[in-house]
Amino acid sequence: MARTPRAVALGRALRQEREARGFSLREFAGMISRDEPTLSRWETGDRVPSAEQLGRVLGTLGVAEERFSGIMMLVRDAKAPSWVAFDETERQWQRRAYVDFEQEAAAITLISLLRIPDLLQTPTTIAAAQRARGVAERMIPEQVEAVVGRRERLTVGHEAPAVTAFIGDSAVRQSFGEPRAALAQLGHLVDMARRPNVSLRIVPSGFDAHPDLHAESTLLDCRQLRIVVTGCLPSPVWVHRPEHVRSYRGLADDLTAAALSEVDSIGFISHLAHWHRSRIGPLVPVRE
């Protein structure tokens, strides 16, 4: 069986539960009357246990009820060609899996023509986006901290992945609420674009060569699995079949040809920043 994102997420959960209790792979395989290679394949996502087998594993480990139910949910449709979360519990598992795949990716391609991608937003912009999604005010600082933490892990250090971001010119032309917020966000984009592993490309208005182009998409090139996550929160669609990934890789190639160069993209953003600065007069440089 080819790996699927959902099967890999299931396998990781099994491994975490086993390791949290101090059992070696061989030791636990004996406890559930399975051979070590079979258990290993379950934990890597190369094979998927049946619901009955999974229930026995979790029962032997003494997994608590809520987490038990969440892991059991992952086995449903684990071999399906796409992953769409239909309730908040599954969405939480999907978000955890996304962060895991993001952290192990060798390359990440962000396609977002209508908004600044989360990983390139300032804390102020992140908070505003969370409010627009209806997140409770008391939860927003935690959400901001989580996004900033993900960004730092992906853009600092020798093992940081190659991050390519295609952003529509309309996304950077937004007011972001008021001129100072816009100035901070644009300055932050320039700073991010100058990091050695980040390539930022501005896509001119009018480029529309794909039916899903107006939905934000992310391509994750992981070690043994390539994934496309497309669509908007709260329920993006995950696909992994080679033909689907090739379609979005082709879109990225088209965007590469149509977008401004990296140097011209920085120039475009800097020009917009200069315009916003002219609206608020001389100020100490704004950074977040």
C-alpha positions in Angstrom: 0.0 0.0 0.0 1.3 3.5 -0.9 1.5 5.7 2.1 -1.2 8.3 2.8 -1.0 11.3 5.1 -3.7 9.9 7.3 -2.0 6.5 7.6 1.3 8.3 8.5 -0.5 10.4 11.1 -2.0 7.2 12.5 1.4 5.5 12.6 3.0 8.4 14.4 0.3 8.3 17.0 0.8 4.6 17.6 4.6 5.1 17.9 4.1 8.0 20.4 1.8 6.0 22.6 4.2 3.0 22.6 7.3 5.1 23.3 5.5 7.1 26.0 5.1 3.8 27.9 8.7 2.7 27.4 8.1 -0.3 25.3 10.6 -1.3 22.6 9.2 -2.2 19.2 10.1 -5.9 19.7 8.7 -6.0 23.2 5.4 -4.5 22.3 5.0 -6.6 19.2 5.2 -9.6 21.4 2.6 -8.2 23.8 0.0 -7.9 20.9 1.1 -11.2 19.3 2.3 -9.5 16.1 5.7 -9.8 14.4 8.0 -6.8 14.7 8.0 -5.9 10.9 4.2 -5.7 10.9 4.2 -3.3 13.9 6.9 -1.3 12.3 5.0 -0.9 9.0 1.9 0.2 11.0 4.0 2.9 12.7 5.5 4.2 9.5 2.2 4.2 7.7 3.2 1.7 5.1 0.4 -0.6 6.3 -2.8 0.2 8.1 -4.2 -2.1 10.9 -7.8 -3.0 10.9 -10.1 -1.2 13.3 -10.2 -4.4 15.5 -6.4 -4.6 15.5 -6.0 -1.0 16.3 -8.5 -1.2 19.1 -6.5 -4.1 20.6 -3.2 -2.1 20.3 -4.7 1.0 22.0 -6.4 -1.2 24.7 -3.1 -2.9 25.5 -1.4 0.4 25.8 -4.2 1.7 28.1 -4.8 4.8 26.0 -7.3 7.2 27.6 -10.8 7.4 26.1 -10.7 10.7 24.3 -7.3 10.0 22.7 -8.5 6.4 22.0 -11.4 7.8 20.0 -9.3 10.2 18.1 -6.8 7.6 17.0 -9.5 5.2 16.1 -11.0 7.9 13.9 -7.7 8.0 11.9 -8.1 4.4 10.7 -11.3 5.3 9.0 -10.6 5.8 5.2 -6.9 5.8 5.9 -6.3 4.5 2.4 -8.4 7.1 0.7 -6.9 9.4 -2.0 -7.8 12.5 0.0 -8.2 13.6 3.6 -11.0 16.0 4.5 -11.8 16.6 8.2 -15.6 16.7 8.9 -15.6 17.6 12.6 -13.4 19.6 15.0 -11.8 16.5 16.6 -10.5 15.4 13.2 -9.5 18.9 12.3 -7.3 19.0 15.4 -5.6 15.8 14.3 -5.2 17.2 10.8 -3.6 20.3 12.2 -1.1 18.3 14.3 -0.3 16.2 11.3 0.3 19.3 9.1 2.8 20.7 11.6 4.6 17.3 11.7 4.8 17.1 7.9 5.8 20.8 7.6 8.7 20.2 10.1 10.1 17.2 8.1 9.7 18.7 4.6 12.8 19.4 2.5 10.9 21.9 0.4 7.7 23.9 1.0 5.8 25.8 -1.8 3.2 28.3 -0.7 0.6 29.5 -3.3 -1.6 32.3 -2.0 -2.8 34.9 -4.4 -5.4 36.6 -2.1 -3.7 36.8 1.3 -0.3 36.7 2.9 0.4 33.1 4.0 0.4 32.5 7.7 4.1 31.7 7.9 4.9 35.2 6.4 2.6 37.2 8.6 3.5 39.5 11.4 1.9 38.8 14.8 -0.5 41.7 14.3 -1.6 40.2 10.9 -1.9 36.7 12.4 -4.1 38.0 15.2 -6.3 39.9 12.8 -6.7 36.7 10.6 -7.6 34.7 13.7 -10.3 37.2 14.7 -11.7 37.1 11.1 -12.0 33.3 11.5 -14.0 33.7 14.7 -11.3 32.5 17.1 -12.1 33.5 20.7 -10.0 36.5 21.8 -8.5 34.5 24.7 -7.2 31.9 22.3 -5.5 34.4 19.9 -2.2 34.8 21.8 -1.7 31.1 21.8 -2.4 30.9 18.0 0.0 33.7 17.3 2.7 32.0 19.3 2.2 28.7 17.5 2.5 30.3 14.0 5.6 32.3 15.0 7.2 29.2 16.5 6.5 27.2 13.3 8.0 30.0 11.2 11.2 30.2 13.2 11.7 26.5 13.0 11.3 26.6 9.3 13.5 29.6 8.5 16.4 29.4 11.0 19.3 27.0 10.9 21.2 24.9 8.5 18.5 22.3 8.1 15.7 24.8 7.3 13.7 23.7 4.2 13.6 25.6 1.0 10.5 27.8 1.2 9.1 29.3 -2.0 6.1 31.6 -1.7 4.0 32.8 -4.6 1.9 35.8 -3.4 -0.6 37.7 -5.5 0.0 41.5 -5.8 -3.5 42.1 -4.5 -2.5 40.4 -1.3 0.3 42.8 -0.6 -1.7 45.8 -1.6 -4.1 45.3 1.3 -4.4 48.0 3.9 -4.0 45.6 6.8 -6.2 47.8 8.9 -4.1 50.9 9.0 -0.8 52.3 7.5 1.4 51.3 10.4 0.2 47.7 10.3 0.7 47.6 6.5 4.2 49.1 6.8 5.2 46.5 9.4 3.8 43.6 7.3 5.5 44.7 4.2 8.8 45.2 6.0 8.5 41.8 7.5 8.0 40.3 4.0 11.2 41.9 2.8 13.1 40.6 5.8 11.7 37.1 5.2 12.6 37.3 1.5 16.2 38.0 2.4 16.6 34.8 4.4 18.8 32.3 2.5 16.2 29.5 2.4 13.2 31.7 1.4 12.2 32.7 -2.1 9.3 35.2 -2.4 7.7 35.9 -5.8 4.9 38.3 -6.5 2.4 37.2 -9.0 0.8 40.0 -11.1 -2.9 40.4 -11.2 -4.6 38.6 -14.1 -2.8 35.3 -13.7 -5.5 32.6 -13.6 -4.4 29.3 -15.1 -5.9 26.8 -12.7 -9.4 26.2 -11.3 -8.1 26.0 -7.7 -5.9 29.0 -8.0 -8.0 31.2 -5.7 -7.7 28.7 -2.9 -4.6 28.8 -0.9 -2.4 25.8 -1.5 0.7 24.3 0.1 3.0 21.7 -1.5 5.0 19.7 1.1 7.9 17.7 -0.3 8.6 15.3 2.5 11.2 12.5 2.5 8.8 9.7 1.4 5.6 11.4 0.7 4.6 14.5 -1.3 1.4 16.2 -0.2 -0.8 19.1 -1.4 -3.0 20.8 1.1 -5.5 23.1 -0.6 -8.5 25.1 0.4 -9.4 27.3 3.3 -9.8 26.7 7.0 -11.5 25.0 8.8 -11.5 22.0 6.4 -8.7 22.0 3.8 -8.4 19.1 1.4 -5.3 17.0 1.5 -4.2 15.0 -1.6 -1.1 12.9 -2.2 -1.6 10.8 -5.4 1.2 11.5 -7.9 -1.2 12.7 -10.6 -2.7 15.3 -8.2 0.7 16.4 -6.9 2.0 16.8 -10.5 -1.0 19.1 -11.3 0.0 21.5 -8.6 3.7 21.2 -9.4 2.8 22.2 -12.9 0.9 25.2 -11.5 4.0 26.2 -9.5 6.1 26.0 -12.7 3.6 28.3 -14.4 3.7 30.7 -11.5 7.5 30.7 -11.7 7.3 31.8 -15.3 4.7 34.5 -14.7 5.8 35.9 -11.3 8.2 38.8 -10.8 11.8 37.8 -10.1 12.9 37.6 -6.4 14.7 41.0 -6.8 11.8 42.6 -8.5 9.4 41.2 -6.0 11.4 42.8 -3.1 11.4 46.0 -5.1 7.6 45.9 -5.6 7.0 45.4 -1.9 9.5 48.1 -1.0 7.7 50.5 -3.3 4.4 49.8 -1.5 6.1 50.2 1.8 7.4 53.6 0.7 3.8 54.6 -0.3 2.4 53.6 3.1 5.2 55.5 4.9 4.4 58.6 2.9 0.9 58.5 4.4 2.0 58.5 8.0 5.1 60.7 7.8 8.6 60.1 9.2 8.6 57.3 11.8 11.0 55.1 13.6 11.2 51.9 11.4 8.3 49.6 12.2 9.2 45.9 13.0 7.4 43.1 14.8 
